[in-house]
């Protein structure tokens, strides 16, 4: 039997070996006598993605492989990568040039792309792809899961969160992959802008005690999102995309909510967490139920800046 044609070939396990051979050849090393053992798997179209995921998972059982890397080959992430490479974002300041949000589907690809260039070409590429606009897979999972109302899941850690996020996305993708379009991508970037702005603003507040930034940001925005959804409203993501920055009214409201919400994270019910650590308490669904069931509401001022909710 001979292989005459291969379609959709991908390396499921062996990226490090392939990269080593690539860089060795580029360095001028003779590879004519090098042989690498491989296993070729022919997979049916039905259940293809699950099969690829399982091969990667079990072939790497001897080494720790992150959930985000195992999920990297899903078409959802491939589509995000394609959209991010084709979509210029408006400048955030007058006089600046448009630039891209670089979605890193494979870990380290941003550095690899940059290393392939030198001199003026490298500087130009960095201007078009600023490091501050790098999006990783765990970033994407954090941003969407926060706004979809599962801050306890986000607080469980990046890898646990993306494993749960992957299941949700895989199910939604199987129903209708067209939901993940340019509008979805721009909303995702808008969520990134809002979360990063709140991450930056909280440490400057006089009431912030330190050490719980990410849980506080996540719970604050999850609660705001929950209250907005109850009113069938959402942030004006089109305006956020065009401005490339968080609206001041939104940031002021987030700081007000965060200050009021903080005691709900600090005052841990004895029956909930034995060791009474905030880092453990915020992982519990009971913590989110307590926050969501609180009397904290959005101000009329913020509600007036929101737009009707668009749900796919």
N, C-alpha and C positions, 0 to 999 in steps of 0.2 A: 504494500500500500504506500502510495506517495501523496504528499500534500501538494496540491496544485494551486490552491487559493485559500487565503485566510482573511476573514472579515471580522472586524471588531476586536482585533488582538489587543490584549492588555496584560501588563505584568501585575499579578495579584500578590506574589511574594517573591522578592528578588530585586527590589529597587536599589538597595545598597550595593549589591554586586554589579548591577547594570551601571550605576553611577561611577563605581570604581573603574570599570573597564573604559567608560567614556573619558574620564579625566586622564587615565593612563595613556590612552591613544592620543589624546590632545597634547600630552607631554612628550610625545614622540617615541613611546615604548612600543616595541614590536609585539603584537598580539597574535601573530600568524599561527603560533603553536599552542595558544591557550584554548582549552576546552572547558566548557561549563555544563555540568549536568542539569537537566531541566525536566520537568513533567508538563506535558501539554494536555490540557483538559478541554474537551469539546462539550459545550453546555447547550441544553435546549433553550429555546426562547422563553418558554413558560418557566417562571421561577428563576430566571437568569440572575437577577440582582441578589436574591437570597443565596444562591449557590456561590457567587463571587464573594459575598460577605463571609460565608462559612469557611470557604477555602482559606481566606486571609486569617480568619480567627483561629482555626485549628492548626494551620501551618506555622503560626507564630506562637504556639502554646509555650514554647521554651523561653520566650522573651516577652516582656511587658509591652504590649502594643495598645496605644490609646484608642478609646472608642471613637474619637474624632477622625483618626486616620483610617479606621476600619470602615467608616461611613463615607469617606471622601469620594468613593467612586459612584455614589448614587447620582442619578440624573438630575436631582434637585440641585446638588452642589455644582454639577457641570453647567447647568443653566445659569446659576448665579455667576459663575466664573465668566461665561460667555457674555452675559449682559454687562458685567462690570468692566470688561475690556472694551466694550463698544459705546459706553455711556459717559459722556463728559459732564461733569458737575459744574454748575455756575461758580464763578469766583465768590468768595465770602467777603472780600474787601475790594474797594475801588482800586483799579490799577493792576490787580492780580489777573493771571490768566486762568481759564478753565482748567480743571484737572480731573483725574479719575480717582474713584474709590477702588483700591486694589483688593479684590477678594482673593485670599490665599487658600486655594482648594487643597493643595499639597503643602505640607509643612516645610517652610524654608524657601518656597518658590520666589518670594519677594527678593531675598538676598541673592538667589541664584540668577534671577533676571538682571539685577543690578551688577553682579560680578561679571556678567558677559559683556559689559560695556566699559569704556574707559574714557577719561578726559572729558571733552565737551559733551559727548554722547551720554555719558553717565550722569552729568549734571542736568542735562535736558530731560532725561528719563525720570530723575528724581523730582524735578519741578512738575512734571506731568503726573507723577505717582508719589505724592508726599507721604512720608512715613506715618504722619498723623492720620492719614486716611486709609490705613491698612485694616482690613477686616479678616479675622480668622474664623474658622468654623465654630469654635467655642464662643466667640463674640456673637455670631449670628444666633446661636442657640440661646445665649443669655438675653439678648435684646428681645427676640420674639417671645420667649417663654415668660419674661417679665411682664410684657404688655398683654399677654394672653392669660394672666392671672394665676401663675404658679410660682410665686417668689420662694416658697419653701423648697421647691424642686431646684431652682437656681442656686439656692444656698447650700444644697447638698454637695456642690462641687462641680467643676467644669465638665469632667468626664462622665459623671453620673447624669448630669443634666443633658448632655448631648446624646447620651444613649437613649434617654426617655424622649427627647426631641426627635431623634431619628425615627422612632416608631410612629410618632404622630405624623411627621412629614411623609413617611413612606406610605402610610394609609391614605392620607389626603392626596398624594401624588397618584396613587392607583385609581382614585375616583375621578380626578380631573387635574391633570398636570398643567392645563392652561391657566390655572389660578396664579401660577408663579411666573408672572410676566413683568414688564417694565414698571408698571404701577406698583406691583408688590415690592420690587427692588428699591424703588424710590421711597416707599414707606419704610422699608427696612433701614435705609440710610437715615431717614428722618428719626427713627427710633434710636439709632446709634448716636446721632447728634444730641438728642434729648438726654439720653442716659449719660453720655460723656460730660455734658454740661453740668448735670446734677452731681456727678462724681467729683467734678472740679470745684463746685460751689460749696458743698457741705463742709469740707475741712476749714473753710474761712469763717464759719459761723461761730459766734461766741458760746453757743450752747452745746456744740458738738464735743463729746467726751473723748473721741479718738477710738481707733482700733476696730470699728464696725462699719466702715464706709460702704462696702459693697452690699451687705444685707440691708442697711438703712436706705441706700439708693433704690435697691430692688423692691423692697416693700413699699417705699413711698410711691414709686411709679406704678407698681401693680395696683395699689389702692386707688390712685388717681385714674388709672385705666378702667378699673371696675366701676367707679362712680360715673365715669364718662359713658361707659357702655350702658349703664342703667338709664341714662338720659338719651341713649342712641346718638351720642356725639363722639367726636374724636378730634385730636389736634389737626390743624390745617397742614397736612403733610406736603401739599403742593407749595405752600408758602415757605415752609421750612426747607424744602429742596432748593427753591430758588434763592433763598437767603443764605443757605448753608450755615445757619446758626440757630440756636434755641431762642424763641421769643422771650423777651424780658418778663411779660406777665406770667408765662408758664413757669419760668425759673423762680420768680417771687412766690408763686403759689406752692411750688415744690418745696421750698425752704420752710414755708409755714406748715405744710402737712408733715414734713420730716420732723420738725420740732415737736409737734403734737403726738406724732406716732412713736417717737423714741422711747418714752416710758413703757409702752406696750412690749417693746423688745427687751428692755432692761429688767422689768419686774416679772420674773419668771414664776409661774405657779409651781408650788412645791411638788404637786402630784404629776406634773408634766415631765420634768427633767430631773433626774436624780442628782446629777452633779452640778446643776444650776449654772451651766455655762451658756452664755448668749449664743455662741457658735453652734451649740447643739440644739438650743431652743428654736432658732430660726429655721432649722431643717424640718421641724414638725408641722404637719398640716394644721394641728391645733393652734399654732402661732398665727398662721394665715387666717384661720377662722376667727380668731380673736380680733385681729386687725380689721378684717373685712366687716365684722359685726360691730365695730366701734361706731361712735356718733360723729366721727370726723367726716365732714362733707366739703365739697368744692365750693368756693366762693362764687357769688353771682358775677363778679368781675371776670373770673376765668371762664365761666360758662359762656359769657358773651363773645369770647374770642374763638370758640370751638365751631366746628362745622358738622353737618350731618354725617353719621357714620356710614362708611362704605365697607361692607363685608362681602368677601368672595364666597 
